[in-house]
Amino acid sequence: MTSIVRPPAARTATSVFTSIRRSPGRLITWVILALVSLALMYPFYFMLITSFRSERQYELGHGYSLASWSALFASVPVGREILNSAMICAIAIVFILAIATCAGFALAKTEFRGRRLALVGIVGAMMIPIQSIIISEYVNFSKVHLINTYQGAIAVYVAVGTPFATFLMTTYFRGIPEELIDAGRCDGLTYVGCFWRIGVPLAKPAFATVVVLQFIPIWNDLLIGLLFLQEPNIRTFTVGLGVLASSRVVNVPSLMAGALLSTIPAACVYVVFQRFLVRGLTLGAAR
């Protein structure tokens, strides 16, 4: 008697329902996760629907139009501001990666006086809220004429993001077996050679993690951008949306169109690097 071969999708669905039937707690977990997912996805649904309505249609609650997108591109230089945001994010992340990778390898794989104190200082820097130091940073940068410059904003982003990235890279490099470093040393490599030939190739998941965890807050930042990038020709897209929202009459559909457009780069970066994200966060601790 021949057996019926079910397709993989059917077998997967059957196994899921079987496991749920055997474990009522799992059903409750699935229901809770579904409700949380709906709650998290509703703002994106609201942005999407509202962005394709005119102001009149938004007030009436029905109908669709591209008027809000036309108004957004007419009132905000979208292309230039997105380019500014992308450039600032890219340069800041490159500097953060370079500093954090070198510092993380040194803290994890070399012995020097004051190493523990340096790590404590890095952890302490992570706990300082940016709001508590932003005024002093603004005053200091104004004295050296770095207000309304890309360099000033990038320097602040690098200073804010480097402590966490260094801590993450240190944790990751600690997970690399010491035998690999010892083998490299026996083959005649210096610590710099071990860094380039062993540490950097093995740290790709950590690089992806740093890129995702730094890109999203830098791209979405408003506070630093408002203070350090006030000129219209150098401001970021988030600052442009903030200026649009601060006008006397706020066009809500246009604002939702801009907010939806602003989420696309962050979502794309997450989708590209998400397969490395969990591995980069947990591999060093797992070992």
Secondary structure, DSSP 8 states (H G I E B T S, - for coil): -------HHHHHHHHHHHHHHH-HHHHHHHHHHHHHHHHHHHHHHHHHHHHTS-HHHHHHT----SHHHHHHHHHS-HHHHHHHHHHHHHHHHHHHHHHHHHHHHHHHH---TTHHHHHHHHHHHHTS-HHHHHHHHHHHHHHTT-TTSHHHHHHHHHHHHHHHHHHHHHHHHHTS-HHHHHHHHHTT--HHHHIIIIIHHHTHHHHHHHHHHHHHHHHH--HHHHHH--STTT--HHHHHHHHHTSSS--HHHHHHHHHHHHHHHHHHHHHHHHHHHHHHHHHHH-
